[in-house]
Amino acid sequence: MPSGPADSPEPNHRRILLVAGGVLLLGVASLVCAVTVPVWARWMAVRQMEAGAISEAQRWLRWSAWFAFGGGETELVRIACFRRLGQISRWEAALQSAQEKGADPDRVQQERILGLIRQGAHEVPEDFWRSPVGVGLRLYDGIEACVRGHLARNEPAQAREILEFWTASLPQEAYIAYLQGVYWFNQADEAQALAEFEKAIARQAGYELAHIAVARLYEKQDRVAESLAAYARFASSCPHSNAAVVGLARALRKLTRIEEARAVVGSLRSSSDPFSGFQAEMGAIELELGNYQEALRWLGQAPAPEGQKKQELLWDAALAFGLQEEATVADRLFEQADGEMANLSRISELLTQLAVAPDRKEAADELHRLSETVAATALQPTQIELERAGLARRESAGLTAADLYALHCDACHGPQGGGDGRAARHQFPVPRDLRGDSSRLVSTQNGIPTIQDLAKVIKQGMPGTSMRAFDQLSEDQLQRLAEEVRRMRREGLRDSYVAMLQAEDEEIEEADVQAVVDLRSLPGDTVQVPAIGPADEAAAVRGRTVYFDSGCRPCHADDGTGVPDTVLFDPLGLPVPSRNLVHDPFKGGHDPESVGLRILAGMPGSPHPATKVLTPQQCIDLVHFCSSLSRQPKRTLTNHQRYLEATRCPLPAEIRED
């Protein structure tokens, strides 16, 4: 009899059984992976730590954590990583996490003791270094914690004893050579320390801590080119180390290879490690490039660093705020940075005192208070963001002239106007010394500015420099600021004249001093600029002849684009590139009267002379010719790019051609 529909389910049953079996096998495989992969990944992480490859160890730990959801065993290995890196806050957080995830309490306590020993906050048990394996420690963990602990407690002889003991037993171990370097660095023998760190790298090419030590030692000695080479080797030997990439970018930045630095550190944007340091370095790079808002955006994203790195982050943020006229915010951050460094220095002193005399209760109490203060004031990622949002901005209305100066000018020109503000090193041209330098944009025959000249510069800024326009200020505020600038100039003249009299043992008479100050600060007659009508093609043609006959072309070139090979300097010896009349903005403005003033009055304190032999018609013609050269849009250069151009370093082609 032929099969009917009732006989067809048998193949379906087979398919169901096959699917169910596959699902069961997949479940078993997943269970096996969940059990074995974390164990294997942790074992690999420990092996990498033994080889000094901390970044590789952390990569394996991420695998372990991904499979072992909530596993305390992974946290125990992570604790060891942070301990060896000296990242105290992350070490403490990992201890807490290990407890919460159910790690063995005895092992958590053992890790806590190791960390405290390393910091010098716990006595060093002899069996921890003589027989670390016997007390349940990994060999290098016990030796490293004890050596560093004795050094932290100012007990170098005991640290030396440990190193000699293990050097005899393990003469070829990379981590012993590394700890020898740590010892010699502590003893201020940087040459010997460097030799030992290099020895560690020779024994284990990927020994990350030794690479970091070599590069940072060169940085400490201001041997920036050598630190760059060290970081390049580090990045090659440890390709997954974020520290190598950030260090390489930092060295490039210090060598003014800013765009290269930005490209290098930009590779970490997708990093899963928020503590890689790339946000702070990106902020520092944007600060050097003059992109202050972008700098603050990156600095605001940086996680809370520790120690000196925290101070550096605060300083960079303060500079960025100061360069955007947020002097109040900048001062607050500078104060916090200085306070942090003072606290850290005092903590170091107290640790040394307690190492020598552990029973000093007053020192122990002070150490406890300071440590709590440092922990309580730890920089949060949102703090700079809040400041950046302008929550601390003060209104300018009603402030005195000195207050206005402190708010808008202090960061660049300095508290006394000496051009030595905290942000000055980031600018080119450097900020004007208001006490001693000549004013560039004047309308007088003797080159001494009027109050109106000063107020105009404050309001309009100086295009092509870091001196931005303060056109949001009222006329009254501009007037008060201009008077404050003139007061500083008069003080500078007084101090200079009195110093000259003292150097020559001359009698100082107040009336004489006052007369000299009055004479040297009194504006002369106003330069008369002829009335200049609308653009006239015939006048521009005649002006070209005046341009050639008046000596403009040796600096500005036949076509007005400037002569790169012309060496020009200001009275301070700083390079001054000739103005590109085609693509650069005119510092004093593009209106005909301002251009005429630059021709007739010159720019005091710069190589640009006053041209006093022109007839009114020649002046009009020359103004029309110079204006006819100007093209839009104008080049916008950063401080760094202006410095490169002034020192005759080539600019990127896309900037030269704008």
Buried (B, 14 or more C-beta within 10 A) or exposed (E): EEEEEEEEEEEEEEEEEEEEEEEEEEEEEEEEEEEEBBBBBBEBBBEBBBBBBBBBBBBBBBBBBEBBEEBBBBBBBBBBBBBBBBBBBBBBBBBEBBBEBEBEEEBBEBBBBBBBBBBBBBEBBEEBBBEBEEEEBBBBBBBBBBBBBBBBBBBBEBBBBBBEEBBEEBEEBBBBBBBBBBBBBBBEBBEBBBBBBBBBBEBBBBBBBBBBBBBBBBBEEEEBEBBBBBBBBBBEBBEBBBBBBBBBBBBBBBBBBBEBBBEBBBEBEEBEBEBBBBBBBBBBBBBBBBBBEBBBBBBBBBBBBBBEEBBBBBBBBBBBBBBBBBBBBBBBBBEBBEBBBEBBEBBEEBBBBBBEEEEBEEBBEBBEEBBEEBEEBEBEBEBBBEBBEEEBEEEBEEBEBBBBBBBBBBBBBBBBBBBBBBBBEBBBBBBBBBBBBBBBBBBBBEBBBBBBBBBBBBBBBBBBBBBBEBEEBEEEBBBBBBBBBBBBBBBBBBBBBBEEBEEEEEEEEEEEBEEBBEEBBEBEEBBEBBEBEEEBEEBBEBBBEBBEEBEBBEBBBEEBBBBEEBEBEBEEEEBBBBBBBBBBBBBBBBEBBBBBBBBBBBBBBBBBBBBEEBEBEBBBBBBBBBBBBBEEEBBEBBBBBBBBBBEEEEBEEEBEEE
